[in-house]
Amino acid sequence: MSSALDSFLGKWQQRWPEWAFVERFVAGADRTRAVAWFALLQEFDDMLNISGDPLPSNAKLGWWGEELRSWAGQRSRHPLGRVLEPVRAPWMQLAEALPDLIEAREPATDPAQARHALQGFAEAVAAVEAALFDAPVQPHAAGAVLTQVLAQRVQELGAAVVPAGAGGEHAWQQALLAQWPARVAGPRPRRLLAALARGRLQARLRGGEYRPSPAGLLWRAWWAARG
């Protein structure tokens, strides 16, 4: 792998050190692809969850839209594309959904509007994941992606992104957890990451840090991997 690719993969792994304990449940041929995919999604999460000047992130989203369109023709410029672009996935659908991230930064009038703003993006992510990991698109896979994106958003930005009428930050996180089953729909890498992300949200709601034991991580991963 190139040093540029290693940098992107390593940055994501630093943010998700728990992955090292659970990736053994991912097929060996899919492991690098899974980390590359989640590193790309983290880039999009970062562009959604900005707290300052949005213009640089908006420009970056525009660049990524063009890059994903080039992946549809199997032409990539970004290091992550070297891993992901060879897979015939609906990259164009994901490119078309990226502007939703800009609109989704606006304060939501209610919880339903918060979910609606990111529904198209979540559907595109679920469709790409099905292709990347050779799995059928399951009916509730997009909902699992959407809930995870919203949970990470409130964990990063707090009360500022809680929809009106949601009852405050704690109540909004509780509502997201209630909509988030312990084992979600989607291919195995998504199920594993969702289990880790859900554990982080549970720890936040308990008021403590997420410090799972290796045994606890393995149990959670085994349960998620079962499908």
TORPA-4810 file (N, C-alpha, C, O; in nm, 3 decimals):
<nodes>
NODE_1_0.084_-0.119_0.000_0.000_0.000_0.000_0.088_0.125_0.000_0.200_0.123_0.052_M
NODE_2_0.037_0.233_-0.059_0.111_0.358_-0.063_0.108_0.424_0.074_0.022_0.395_0.157_S
NODE_3_0.203_0.515_0.095_0.207_0.588_0.223_0.084_0.677_0.236_0.034_0.696_0.346_S
NODE_4_0.034_0.732_0.123_-0.086_0.816_0.128_-0.208_0.734_0.171_-0.287_0.779_0.253_A
NODE_5_-0.221_0.614_0.116_-0.331_0.528_0.156_-0.316_0.488_0.302_-0.413_0.491_0.377_L
NODE_6_-0.197_0.450_0.342_-0.173_0.414_0.482_-0.214_0.527_0.576_-0.267_0.501_0.684_D
NODE_7_-0.190_0.650_0.535_-0.224_0.764_0.618_-0.374_0.773_0.641_-0.419_0.795_0.753_S
NODE_8_-0.453_0.757_0.534_-0.598_0.764_0.546_-0.652_0.648_0.629_-0.739_0.667_0.714_F
NODE_9_-0.601_0.528_0.604_-0.647_0.413_0.681_-0.609_0.426_0.828_-0.688_0.397_0.917_L
NODE_10_-0.486_0.471_0.851_-0.439_0.485_0.989_-0.515_0.590_1.066_-0.539_0.574_1.186_G
NODE_11_-0.554_0.697_1.000_-0.630_0.803_1.067_-0.764_0.749_1.117_-0.806_0.778_1.229_K
NODE_12_-0.830_0.668_1.033_-0.957_0.610_1.077_-0.935_0.511_1.190_-1.012_0.510_1.287_W
NODE_13_-0.833_0.428_1.180_-0.807_0.328_1.284_-0.772_0.393_1.417_-0.801_0.335_1.522_Q
NODE_14_-0.710_0.511_1.416_-0.684_0.582_1.540_-0.813_0.628_1.605_-0.823_0.633_1.728_Q
NODE_15_-0.912_0.661_1.525_-1.040_0.706_1.578_-1.126_0.588_1.623_-1.215_0.603_1.707_R
NODE_16_-1.098_0.472_1.569_-1.173_0.352_1.604_-1.076_0.240_1.642_-1.067_0.140_1.571_W
NODE_17_-1.004_0.255_1.752_-0.906_0.151_1.790_-0.972_0.017_1.823_-0.907_-0.087_1.817_P
NODE_18_-1.101_0.020_1.857_-1.172_-0.106_1.888_-1.178_-0.199_1.767_-1.190_-0.320_1.782_E
NODE_19_-1.167_-0.140_1.647_-1.178_-0.221_1.526_-1.073_-0.332_1.522_-1.098_-0.439_1.467_W
NODE_20_-0.958_-0.306_1.579_-0.851_-0.406_1.577_-0.893_-0.535_1.646_-0.842_-0.643_1.613_A
NODE_21_-0.987_-0.526_1.741_-1.033_-0.645_1.812_-1.141_-0.720_1.737_-1.159_-0.840_1.758_F
NODE_22_-1.214_-0.651_1.650_-1.331_-0.715_1.588_-1.312_-0.747_1.440_-1.394_-0.820_1.383_V
NODE_23_-1.206_-0.696_1.377_-1.193_-0.717_1.233_-1.166_-0.863_1.198_-1.176_-0.901_1.081_E
NODE_24_-1.131_-0.944_1.297_-1.111_-1.087_1.268_-1.240_-1.153_1.221_-1.236_-1.261_1.162_R
NODE_25_-1.354_-1.089_1.246_-1.482_-1.144_1.200_-1.513_-1.103_1.057_-1.615_-1.145_1.001_F
NODE_26_-1.427_-1.022_0.996_-1.442_-0.983_0.855_-1.352_-1.073_0.771_-1.238_-1.099_0.809_V
NODE_27_-1.403_-1.120_0.660_-1.322_-1.203_0.571_-1.193_-1.131_0.534_-1.192_-1.011_0.510_A
NODE_28_-1.084_-1.206_0.530_-0.953_-1.147_0.505_-0.949_-1.060_0.380_-0.885_-0.955_0.380_G
NODE_29_-1.017_-1.103_0.274_-1.015_-1.028_0.149_-1.089_-0.896_0.159_-1.069_-0.807_0.077_A
NODE_30_-1.175_-0.883_0.260_-1.257_-0.762_0.274_-1.201_-0.663_0.376_-1.255_-0.553_0.389_D
NODE_31_-1.097_-0.699_0.449_-1.055_-0.615_0.562_-1.003_-0.479_0.520_-1.047_-0.377_0.574_R
NODE_32_-0.912_-0.475_0.423_-0.860_-0.345_0.378_-0.970_-0.264_0.313_-0.978_-0.142_0.332_T
NODE_33_-1.056_-0.330_0.237_-1.167_-0.259_0.173_-1.261_-0.199_0.277_-1.308_-0.087_0.260_R
NODE_34_-1.288_-0.273_0.385_-1.377_-0.223_0.489_-1.319_-0.098_0.554_-1.390_0.001_0.573_A
NODE_35_-1.191_-0.100_0.589_-1.129_0.017_0.652_-1.125_0.134_0.555_-1.149_0.248_0.596_V
NODE_36_-1.096_0.109_0.428_-1.095_0.217_0.329_-1.234_0.279_0.315_-1.247_0.401_0.306_A
NODE_37_-1.336_0.196_0.314_-1.473_0.245_0.302_-1.512_0.328_0.425_-1.569_0.436_0.411_W
NODE_38_-1.482_0.278_0.542_-1.518_0.353_0.662_-1.435_0.480_0.675_-1.482_0.580_0.730_F
NODE_39_-1.312_0.478_0.625_-1.232_0.601_0.624_-1.295_0.705_0.532_-1.295_0.824_0.564_A
NODE_40_-1.349_0.660_0.420_-1.417_0.753_0.330_-1.542_0.810_0.397_-1.566_0.931_0.390_L
NODE_41_-1.621_0.725_0.461_-1.741_0.774_0.528_-1.706_0.870_0.641_-1.782_0.963_0.668_L
NODE_42_-1.591_0.848_0.707_-1.550_0.940_0.811_-1.520_1.078_0.752_-1.547_1.180_0.815_Q
NODE_43_-1.463_1.080_0.633_-1.441_1.207_0.564_-1.574_1.281_0.546_-1.582_1.402_0.568_E
NODE_44_-1.676_1.208_0.507_-1.807_1.271_0.486_-1.869_1.315_0.618_-1.930_1.421_0.627_F
NODE_45_-1.853_1.232_0.722_-1.903_1.272_0.854_-1.836_1.401_0.900_-1.901_1.490_0.956_D
NODE_46_-1.707_1.412_0.877_-1.634_1.532_0.918_-1.684_1.655_0.844_-1.689_1.764_0.900_D
NODE_47_-1.722_1.638_0.717_-1.773_1.751_0.639_-1.916_1.786_0.680_-1.958_1.901_0.666_M
NODE_48_-1.989_1.689_0.731_-2.123_1.716_0.784_-2.114_1.787_0.918_-2.188_1.882_0.944_L
NODE_49_-2.023_1.740_1.003_-2.019_1.785_1.142_-1.917_1.896_1.165_-1.834_1.887_1.255_N
NODE_50_-1.923_1.998_1.083_-1.832_2.110_1.100_-1.894_2.211_1.197_-2.016_2.218_1.211_I
NODE_51_-1.809_2.289_1.262_-1.858_2.390_1.355_-1.812_2.531_1.316_-1.849_2.627_1.383_S
NODE_52_-1.733_2.545_1.212_-1.682_2.674_1.170_-1.727_2.710_1.030_-1.840_2.682_0.990_G
NODE_53_-1.637_2.773_0.956_-1.665_2.816_0.820_-1.695_2.695_0.732_-1.612_2.605_0.721_D
NODE_54_-1.813_2.689_0.669_-1.849_2.572_0.590_-1.789_2.570_0.450_-1.791_2.466_0.384_P
NODE_55_-1.736_2.682_0.404_-1.695_2.690_0.263_-1.587_2.589_0.226_-1.599_2.526_0.121_L
NODE_56_-1.481_2.569_0.307_-1.382_2.468_0.270_-1.442_2.328_0.260_-1.409_2.251_0.169_P
NODE_57_-1.530_2.294_0.354_-1.592_2.161_0.350_-1.685_2.148_0.231_-1.692_2.041_0.170_S
NODE_58_-1.756_2.253_0.198_-1.845_2.249_0.081_-1.765_2.227_-0.047_-1.806_2.151_-0.135_N
NODE_59_-1.651_2.294_-0.056_-1.566_2.275_-0.174_-1.512_2.132_-0.179_-1.503_2.071_-0.285_A
NODE_60_-1.478_2.080_-0.062_-1.426_1.944_-0.058_-1.534_1.844_-0.098_-1.506_1.745_-0.167_K
NODE_61_-1.658_1.869_-0.054_-1.768_1.781_-0.094_-1.788_1.785_-0.245_-1.814_1.683_-0.308_L
NODE_62_-1.776_1.905_-0.303_-1.787_1.916_-0.448_-1.680_1.835_-0.518_-1.707_1.768_-0.618_G
NODE_63_-1.557_1.841_-0.465_-1.449_1.762_-0.524_-1.479_1.614_-0.514_-1.458_1.539_-0.609_W
NODE_64_-1.529_1.572_-0.399_-1.559_1.429_-0.380_-1.672_1.384_-0.474_-1.672_1.270_-0.521_W
NODE_65_-1.768_1.474_-0.499_-1.872_1.437_-0.594_-1.815_1.405_-0.731_-1.854_1.307_-0.794_G
NODE_66_-1.721_1.487_-0.776_-1.658_1.461_-0.905_-1.572_1.335_-0.900_-1.568_1.258_-0.996_E
NODE_67_-1.505_1.314_-0.789_-1.422_1.195_-0.775_-1.506_1.068_-0.781_-1.468_0.972_-0.849_E
NODE_68_-1.617_1.066_-0.713_-1.704_0.948_-0.715_-1.763_0.924_-0.853_-1.781_0.809_-0.895_L
NODE_69_-1.793_1.029_-0.922_-1.842_1.012_-1.059_-1.734_0.949_-1.147_-1.765_0.869_-1.236_R
NODE_70_-1.610_0.983_-1.121_-1.502_0.921_-1.199_-1.485_0.775_-1.161_-1.445_0.694_-1.245_S
NODE_71_-1.517_0.739_-1.036_-1.510_0.599_-0.997_-1.610_0.515_-1.074_-1.586_0.398_-1.101_W
NODE_72_-1.723_0.575_-1.108_-1.823_0.502_-1.187_-1.764_0.457_-1.320_-1.807_0.357_-1.377_A
NODE_73_-1.666_0.532_-1.370_-1.596_0.493_-1.492_-1.464_0.427_-1.463_-1.381_0.409_-1.553_G
NODE_74_-1.442_0.389_-1.337_-1.321_0.323_-1.290_-1.196_0.407_-1.319_-1.095_0.357_-1.368_Q
NODE_75_-1.207_0.536_-1.288_-1.093_0.628_-1.295_-1.087_0.702_-1.161_-1.178_0.778_-1.128_R
NODE_76_-0.983_0.681_-1.084_-0.973_0.741_-0.951_-0.845_0.822_-0.939_-0.745_0.793_-1.003_S
NODE_77_-0.851_0.924_-0.855_-0.735_1.006_-0.823_-0.695_0.991_-0.675_-0.577_1.002_-0.640_R
NODE_78_-0.794_0.966_-0.591_-0.768_0.960_-0.447_-0.713_0.823_-0.407_-0.752_0.722_-0.465_H
NODE_79_-0.623_0.818_-0.307_-0.569_0.687_-0.265_-0.676_0.587_-0.224_-0.661_0.467_-0.250_P
NODE_80_-0.784_0.633_-0.161_-0.890_0.539_-0.123_-0.955_0.476_-0.245_-1.005_0.364_-0.239_L
NODE_81_-0.954_0.549_-0.355_-1.011_0.495_-0.477_-0.936_0.375_-0.531_-0.994_0.292_-0.601_G
NODE_82_-0.808_0.366_-0.500_-0.730_0.251_-0.548_-0.785_0.121_-0.491_-0.774_0.015_-0.553_R
NODE_83_-0.845_0.130_-0.373_-0.902_0.012_-0.307_-1.049_-0.005_-0.342_-1.095_-0.118_-0.363_V
NODE_84_-1.123_0.104_-0.349_-1.268_0.097_-0.361_-1.320_0.100_-0.504_-1.415_0.030_-0.537_L
NODE_85_-1.258_0.180_-0.588_-1.310_0.203_-0.723_-1.317_0.079_-0.810_-1.405_0.072_-0.896_E
NODE_86_-1.228_-0.023_-0.794_-1.241_-0.141_-0.878_-1.374_-0.216_-0.861_-1.413_-0.293_-0.949_P
NODE_87_-1.443_-0.194_-0.750_-1.572_-0.261_-0.728_-1.680_-0.184_-0.804_-1.691_-0.062_-0.792_V
NODE_88_-1.759_-0.256_-0.879_-1.871_-0.196_-0.952_-1.983_-0.166_-0.853_-2.070_-0.250_-0.828_R
NODE_89_-1.981_-0.048_-0.798_-2.079_-0.006_-0.697_-2.151_0.118_-0.748_-2.104_0.183_-0.841_A
NODE_90_-2.265_0.154_-0.689_-2.339_0.273_-0.733_-2.274_0.403_-0.685_-2.332_0.477_-0.606_P
NODE_91_-2.154_0.429_-0.733_-2.080_0.548_-0.693_-2.153_0.675_-0.735_-2.147_0.776_-0.664_W
NODE_92_-2.220_0.671_-0.849_-2.293_0.790_-0.895_-2.405_0.825_-0.797_-2.429_0.943_-0.770_M
NODE_93_-2.474_0.725_-0.744_-2.580_0.750_-0.647_-2.524_0.819_-0.523_-2.586_0.911_-0.469_Q
NODE_94_-2.408_0.775_-0.478_-2.346_0.837_-0.361_-2.304_0.980_-0.393_-2.320_1.070_-0.310_L
NODE_95_-2.249_1.002_-0.512_-2.209_1.137_-0.552_-2.329_1.232_-0.551_-2.318_1.345_-0.504_A
NODE_96_-2.441_1.185_-0.603_-2.560_1.270_-0.610_-2.616_1.301_-0.471_-2.687_1.400_-0.454_E
NODE_97_-2.585_1.218_-0.372_-2.638_1.238_-0.237_-2.552_1.330_-0.152_-2.597_1.376_-0.047_A
NODE_98_-2.429_1.359_-0.193_-2.340_1.438_-0.109_-2.392_1.578_-0.077_-2.370_1.625_0.034_L
NODE_99_-2.460_1.649_-0.169_-2.513_1.780_-0.132_-2.612_1.776_-0.016_-2.635_1.877_0.050_P
NODE_100_-2.671_1.659_0.009_-2.762_1.647_0.124_-2.691_1.678_0.255_-2.753_1.725_0.350_D
NODE_101_-2.560_1.653_0.260_-2.485_1.678_0.383_-2.481_1.827_0.416_-2.482_1.866_0.532_L
NODE_102_-2.478_1.910_0.313_-2.478_2.055_0.334_-2.613_2.099_0.389_-2.619_2.176_0.485_I
NODE_103_-2.720_2.051_0.329_-2.854_2.088_0.376_-2.882_2.033_0.514_-2.953_2.096_0.593_E
NODE_104_-2.826_1.916_0.546_-2.853_1.853_0.675_-2.787_1.926_0.791_-2.818_1.898_0.907_A
NODE_105_-2.697_2.018_0.764_-2.636_2.096_0.872_-2.734_2.196_0.933_-2.717_2.239_1.047_R
NODE_106_-2.837_2.232_0.856_-2.934_2.330_0.906_-3.013_2.272_1.023_-3.043_2.152_1.023_E
NODE_107_-3.049_2.355_1.123_-3.125_2.305_1.237_-3.255_2.237_1.192_-3.329_2.293_1.111_P
NODE_108_-3.280_2.119_1.243_-3.401_2.045_1.205_-3.520_2.094_1.285_-3.509_2.123_1.404_A
NODE_109_-3.634_2.102_1.220_-3.755_2.149_1.287_-3.815_2.044_1.379_-3.891_2.076_1.470_T
NODE_110_-3.781_1.918_1.355_-3.828_1.808_1.441_-3.744_1.684_1.408_-3.671_1.684_1.309_D
NODE_111_-3.755_1.578_1.489_-3.675_1.458_1.463_-3.699_1.397_1.326_-3.606_1.346_1.263_P
NODE_112_-3.824_1.401_1.280_-3.853_1.342_1.149_-3.779_1.417_1.039_-3.730_1.355_0.944_A
NODE_113_-3.771_1.549_1.051_-3.701_1.628_0.950_-3.551_1.599_0.953_-3.486_1.597_0.848_Q
NODE_114_-3.496_1.576_1.072_-3.353_1.542_1.084_-3.322_1.413_1.011_-3.218_1.401_0.946_A
NODE_115_-3.410_1.316_1.022_-3.390_1.189_0.954_-3.412_1.204_0.803_-3.338_1.147_0.723_R
NODE_116_-3.514_1.280_0.767_-3.545_1.295_0.624_-3.429_1.361_0.550_-3.402_1.327_0.435_H
NODE_117_-3.361_1.456_0.616_-3.254_1.531_0.550_-3.139_1.441_0.508_-3.069_1.472_0.411_A
NODE_118_-3.119_1.330_0.578_-3.006_1.242_0.549_-3.049_1.107_0.491_-2.966_1.018_0.474_L
NODE_119_-3.177_1.092_0.460_-3.228_0.964_0.414_-3.164_0.924_0.281_-3.122_0.809_0.265_Q
NODE_120_-3.155_1.017_0.187_-3.096_0.985_0.057_-2.951_0.945_0.068_-2.906_0.852_0.001_G
NODE_121_-2.876_1.014_0.153_-2.736_0.980_0.175_-2.725_0.840_0.234_-2.642_0.760_0.190_F
NODE_122_-2.808_0.811_0.334_-2.802_0.679_0.399_-2.837_0.568_0.301_-2.777_0.461_0.304_A
NODE_123_-2.933_0.592_0.214_-2.970_0.491_0.114_-2.855_0.467_0.017_-2.831_0.353_-0.024_E
NODE_124_-2.786_0.573_-0.021_-2.672_0.557_-0.112_-2.559_0.480_-0.045_-2.497_0.395_-0.108_A
NODE_125_-2.532_0.510_0.081_-2.428_0.438_0.155_-2.463_0.290_0.163_-2.377_0.204_0.139_V
NODE_126_-2.588_0.258_0.197_-2.628_0.118_0.209_-2.617_0.046_0.075_-2.578_-0.071_0.070_A
NODE_127_-2.649_0.115_-0.033_-2.640_0.052_-0.165_-2.495_0.023_-0.202_-2.465_-0.083_-0.257_A
NODE_128_-2.405_0.117_-0.173_-2.263_0.094_-0.202_-2.210_-0.020_-0.116_-2.136_-0.105_-0.165_V
NODE_129_-2.246_-0.022_0.011_-2.197_-0.128_0.100_-2.239_-0.266_0.052_-2.161_-0.361_0.059_E
NODE_130_-2.361_-0.276_0.003_-2.407_-0.405_-0.048_-2.319_-0.453_-0.163_-2.287_-0.571_-0.172_A
NODE_131_-2.280_-0.361_-0.250_-2.194_-0.398_-0.363_-2.051_-0.427_-0.317_-1.989_-0.523_-0.364_A
NODE_132_-2.000_-0.345_-0.225_-1.862_-0.363_-0.180_-1.841_-0.498_-0.113_-1.735_-0.561_-0.128_L
NODE_133_-1.943_-0.543_-0.039_-1.926_-0.665_0.041_-2.015_-0.779_-0.007_-2.043_-0.873_0.066_F
NODE_134_-2.060_-0.767_-0.134_-2.131_-0.875_-0.202_-2.247_-0.927_-0.117_-2.258_-1.046_-0.088_D
NODE_135_-2.334_-0.834_-0.078_-2.448_-0.869_0.005_-2.574_-0.808_-0.056_-2.566_-0.707_-0.126_A
NODE_136_-2.689_-0.868_-0.030_-2.813_-0.806_-0.080_-2.844_-0.678_-0.003_-2.805_-0.664_0.113_P
NODE_137_-2.913_-0.586_-0.068_-2.957_-0.464_0.000_-3.077_-0.501_0.087_-3.181_-0.540_0.035_V
NODE_138_-3.062_-0.490_0.216_-3.169_-0.527_0.308_-3.259_-0.407_0.336_-3.213_-0.293_0.333_Q
NODE_139_-3.388_-0.433_0.363_-3.485_-0.324_0.376_-3.448_-0.219_0.480_-3.475_-0.100_0.459_P
NODE_140_-3.389_-0.259_0.592_-3.362_-0.165_0.700_-3.216_-0.121_0.707_-3.175_-0.057_0.804_H
NODE_141_-3.137_-0.155_0.606_-2.994_-0.121_0.611_-2.971_0.029_0.611_-2.886_0.079_0.684_A
NODE_142_-3.047_0.103_0.529_-3.030_0.248_0.524_-3.068_0.311_0.657_-3.005_0.408_0.699_A
NODE_143_-3.170_0.258_0.723_-3.210_0.311_0.853_-3.100_0.297_0.957_-3.081_0.385_1.040_G
NODE_144_-3.027_0.185_0.951_-2.916_0.164_1.045_-2.804_0.264_1.020_-2.747_0.318_1.114_A
NODE_145_-2.773_0.288_0.893_-2.671_0.387_0.858_-2.714_0.525_0.906_-2.634_0.598_0.964_V
NODE_146_-2.839_0.560_0.881_-2.890_0.691_0.918_-2.882_0.715_1.067_-2.840_0.822_1.111_L
NODE_147_-2.924_0.617_1.146_-2.919_0.633_1.291_-2.776_0.650_1.339_-2.750_0.730_1.429_T
NODE_148_-2.683_0.576_1.281_-2.543_0.587_1.322_-2.487_0.725_1.289_-2.414_0.783_1.369_Q
NODE_149_-2.521_0.778_1.172_-2.473_0.912_1.133_-2.528_1.017_1.230_-2.454_1.106_1.273_V
NODE_150_-2.655_1.007_1.264_-2.716_1.104_1.357_-2.656_1.091_1.496_-2.636_1.192_1.565_L
NODE_151_-2.628_0.968_1.539_-2.569_0.948_1.672_-2.429_1.007_1.679_-2.394_1.073_1.776_A
NODE_152_-2.349_0.984_1.576_-2.215_1.041_1.575_-2.222_1.193_1.569_-2.139_1.262_1.629_Q
NODE_153_-2.319_1.245_1.498_-2.333_1.391_1.486_-2.359_1.456_1.621_-2.295_1.556_1.655_R
NODE_154_-2.451_1.401_1.699_-2.482_1.462_1.828_-2.369_1.439_1.928_-2.348_1.522_2.016_V
NODE_155_-2.297_1.328_1.916_-2.183_1.307_2.005_-2.071_1.407_1.977_-1.997_1.445_2.069_Q
NODE_156_-2.057_1.449_1.853_-1.950_1.543_1.818_-1.988_1.688_1.845_-1.905_1.767_1.888_E
NODE_157_-2.115_1.724_1.818_-2.155_1.864_1.824_-2.252_1.897_1.938_-2.278_2.014_1.964_L
NODE_158_-2.305_1.796_2.004_-2.387_1.820_2.122_-2.522_1.884_2.093_-2.584_1.858_1.990_G
NODE_159_-2.565_1.969_2.186_-2.700_2.025_2.182_-2.726_2.108_2.057_-2.842_2.126_2.019_A
NODE_160_-2.622_2.158_1.993_-2.639_2.245_1.876_-2.709_2.174_1.761_-2.767_2.241_1.675_A
NODE_161_-2.704_2.042_1.757_-2.762_1.970_1.643_-2.883_1.886_1.684_-2.929_1.801_1.607_V
NODE_162_-2.935_1.909_1.804_-3.055_1.838_1.848_-3.176_1.900_1.779_-3.193_2.021_1.784_V
NODE_163_-3.262_1.820_1.715_-3.379_1.876_1.648_-3.473_1.944_1.746_-3.481_1.904_1.863_P
NODE_164_-3.543_2.044_1.700_-3.646_2.106_1.783_-3.751_2.002_1.820_-3.789_1.919_1.738_A
NODE_165_-3.796_2.008_1.942_-3.899_1.915_1.987_-3.848_1.778_2.027_-3.928_1.690_2.059_G
NODE_166_-3.715_1.759_2.026_-3.659_1.628_2.061_-3.641_1.611_2.211_-3.610_1.501_2.258_A
NODE_167_-3.660_1.719_2.287_-3.651_1.707_2.432_-3.513_1.726_2.489_-3.490_1.695_2.606_G
NODE_168_-3.420_1.776_2.411_-3.285_1.798_2.460_-3.188_1.690_2.415_-3.227_1.590_2.355_G
NODE_169_-3.060_1.714_2.445_-2.954_1.627_2.396_-2.967_1.484_2.447_-2.959_1.389_2.370_E
NODE_170_-2.989_1.469_2.578_-2.998_1.335_2.634_-3.118_1.259_2.577_-3.107_1.142_2.541_H
NODE_171_-3.231_1.327_2.570_-3.352_1.262_2.519_-3.336_1.223_2.371_-3.384_1.117_2.330_A
NODE_172_-3.269_1.307_2.292_-3.247_1.276_2.151_-3.158_1.153_2.136_-3.183_1.067_2.052_W
NODE_173_-3.053_1.145_2.217_-2.966_1.028_2.211_-3.039_0.902_2.257_-3.019_0.795_2.200_Q
NODE_174_-3.124_0.915_2.356_-3.203_0.799_2.399_-3.296_0.754_2.287_-3.314_0.634_2.264_Q
NODE_175_-3.356_0.850_2.218_-3.446_0.816_2.107_-3.370_0.745_1.996_-3.421_0.649_1.937_A
NODE_176_-3.249_0.791_1.966_-3.168_0.724_1.863_-3.132_0.582_1.906_-3.138_0.490_1.825_L
NODE_177_-3.096_0.566_2.032_-3.062_0.432_2.081_-3.182_0.339_2.072_-3.167_0.221_2.040_L
NODE_178_-3.301_0.391_2.100_-3.422_0.308_2.094_-3.451_0.261_1.952_-3.514_0.158_1.932_A
NODE_179_-3.405_0.338_1.852_-3.427_0.303_1.712_-3.312_0.219_1.655_-3.312_0.187_1.536_Q
NODE_180_-3.217_0.183_1.739_-3.092_0.121_1.694_-3.080_-0.017_1.756_-3.035_-0.027_1.871_W
NODE_181_-3.117_-0.122_1.686_-3.109_-0.256_1.744_-2.964_-0.299_1.768_-2.872_-0.247_1.705_P
NODE_182_-2.947_-0.393_1.859_-2.812_-0.441_1.889_-2.746_-0.506_1.769_-2.624_-0.506_1.756_A
NODE_183_-2.827_-0.562_1.680_-2.773_-0.622_1.557_-2.850_-0.564_1.440_-2.969_-0.590_1.424_R
NODE_184_-2.783_-0.484_1.359_-2.851_-0.409_1.253_-2.850_-0.487_1.123_-2.782_-0.589_1.109_V
NODE_185_-2.928_-0.437_1.027_-2.928_-0.492_0.892_-2.806_-0.441_0.817_-2.753_-0.334_0.847_A
NODE_186_-2.762_-0.519_0.719_-2.648_-0.477_0.638_-2.540_-0.583_0.634_-2.551_-0.683_0.705_G
NODE_187_-2.437_-0.564_0.553_-2.327_-0.661_0.546_-2.249_-0.664_0.676_-2.261_-0.575_0.760_P
NODE_188_-2.169_-0.766_0.693_-2.101_-0.789_0.820_-2.014_-0.671_0.867_-2.022_-0.635_0.984_R
NODE_189_-1.933_-0.608_0.780_-1.855_-0.494_0.831_-1.941_-0.383_0.890_-1.904_-0.323_0.990_P
NODE_190_-2.056_-0.355_0.829_-2.148_-0.255_0.884_-2.202_-0.298_1.019_-2.212_-0.218_1.111_R
NODE_191_-2.238_-0.424_1.030_-2.292_-0.472_1.157_-2.190_-0.460_1.269_-2.224_-0.426_1.382_R
NODE_192_-2.065_-0.489_1.237_-1.959_-0.479_1.337_-1.935_-0.335_1.379_-1.926_-0.305_1.499_L
NODE_193_-1.924_-0.245_1.282_-1.900_-0.105_1.317_-2.019_-0.048_1.392_-2.000_0.030_1.486_L
NODE_194_-2.140_-0.084_1.352_-2.258_-0.035_1.422_-2.258_-0.080_1.568_-2.298_-0.004_1.656_A
NODE_195_-2.213_-0.202_1.593_-2.207_-0.250_1.731_-2.110_-0.166_1.814_-2.138_-0.136_1.930_A
NODE_196_-1.998_-0.129_1.755_-1.902_-0.044_1.826_-1.959_0.095_1.849_-1.948_0.151_1.958_L
NODE_197_-2.020_0.152_1.746_-2.075_0.287_1.757_-2.190_0.291_1.858_-2.204_0.387_1.933_A
NODE_198_-2.270_0.187_1.859_-2.382_0.180_1.955_-2.327_0.171_2.098_-2.384_0.230_2.190_R
NODE_199_-2.218_0.097_2.115_-2.156_0.088_2.247_-2.106_0.223_2.295_-2.115_0.254_2.414_G
NODE_200_-2.053_0.303_2.204_-2.008_0.437_2.241_-2.126_0.524_2.286_-2.116_0.597_2.384_R
NODE_201_-2.237_0.514_2.214_-2.354_0.592_2.252_-2.408_0.547_2.388_-2.446_0.631_2.470_L
NODE_202_-2.412_0.418_2.412_-2.459_0.368_2.541_-2.371_0.421_2.655_-2.422_0.461_2.759_Q
NODE_203_-2.241_0.421_2.635_-2.150_0.471_2.737_-2.173_0.620_2.762_-2.169_0.665_2.876_A
NODE_204_-2.198_0.695_2.657_-2.224_0.838_2.671_-2.350_0.862_2.752_-2.355_0.951_2.837_R
NODE_205_-2.452_0.782_2.726_-2.576_0.797_2.800_-2.560_0.759_2.947_-2.631_0.812_3.033_L
NODE_206_-2.469_0.669_2.975_-2.441_0.633_3.115_-2.353_0.737_3.183_-2.335_0.734_3.305_R
NODE_207_-2.299_0.830_3.105_-2.216_0.935_3.162_-2.071_0.897_3.181_-2.000_0.965_3.256_G
NODE_208_-2.025_0.792_3.117_-1.887_0.749_3.133_-1.817_0.736_2.999_-1.877_0.756_2.893_G
NODE_209_-1.689_0.701_3.004_-1.613_0.679_2.882_-1.635_0.537_2.832_-1.665_0.445_2.909_E
NODE_210_-1.618_0.522_2.702_-1.634_0.389_2.642_-1.501_0.316_2.651_-1.411_0.340_2.571_Y
NODE_211_-1.491_0.227_2.747_-1.367_0.151_2.767_-1.401_0.003_2.777_-1.388_-0.057_2.884_R
NODE_212_-1.443_-0.056_2.668_-1.481_-0.198_2.673_-1.360_-0.288_2.687_-1.250_-0.255_2.641_P
NODE_213_-1.379_-0.399_2.751_-1.272_-0.498_2.763_-1.258_-0.574_2.632_-1.354_-0.580_2.555_S
NODE_214_-1.141_-0.631_2.604_-1.128_-0.713_2.483_-1.231_-0.825_2.477_-1.285_-0.855_2.371_P
NODE_215_-1.259_-0.887_2.593_-1.358_-0.995_2.594_-1.496_-0.940_2.559_-1.572_-1.004_2.486_A
NODE_216_-1.529_-0.822_2.612_-1.657_-0.761_2.581_-1.669_-0.726_2.433_-1.775_-0.743_2.373_G
NODE_217_-1.561_-0.676_2.376_-1.562_-0.644_2.234_-1.582_-0.768_2.148_-1.656_-0.766_2.050_L
NODE_218_-1.514_-0.875_2.185_-1.527_-0.998_2.108_-1.668_-1.054_2.116_-1.722_-1.103_2.017_L
NODE_219_-1.728_-1.045_2.234_-1.865_-1.093_2.248_-1.961_-1.009_2.163_-2.047_-1.063_2.094_W
NODE_220_-1.944_-0.878_2.170_-2.030_-0.787_2.092_-2.010_-0.813_1.942_-2.106_-0.813_1.866_R
NODE_221_-1.885_-0.834_1.902_-1.856_-0.857_1.760_-1.913_-0.991_1.714_-1.970_-1.001_1.605_A
NODE_222_-1.898_-1.093_1.796_-1.952_-1.225_1.760_-2.102_-1.216_1.740_-2.157_-1.273_1.645_W
NODE_223_-2.170_-1.145_1.829_-2.315_-1.131_1.820_-2.354_-1.056_1.692_-2.446_-1.096_1.622_W
NODE_224_-2.281_-0.947_1.663_-2.311_-0.869_1.543_-2.279_-0.947_1.416_-2.352_-0.936_1.317_A
NODE_225_-2.174_-1.025_1.417_-2.130_-1.096_1.297_-2.226_-1.209_1.259_-2.228_-1.252_1.144_A
NODE_226_-2.304_-1.256_1.354_-2.392_-1.369_1.326_-2.497_-1.337_1.220_-2.544_-1.427_1.151_R
NODE_227_-2.533_-1.209_1.208_-2.629_-1.170_1.105_-2.771_-1.203_1.140_-2.862_-1.175_1.062_G
</nodes>
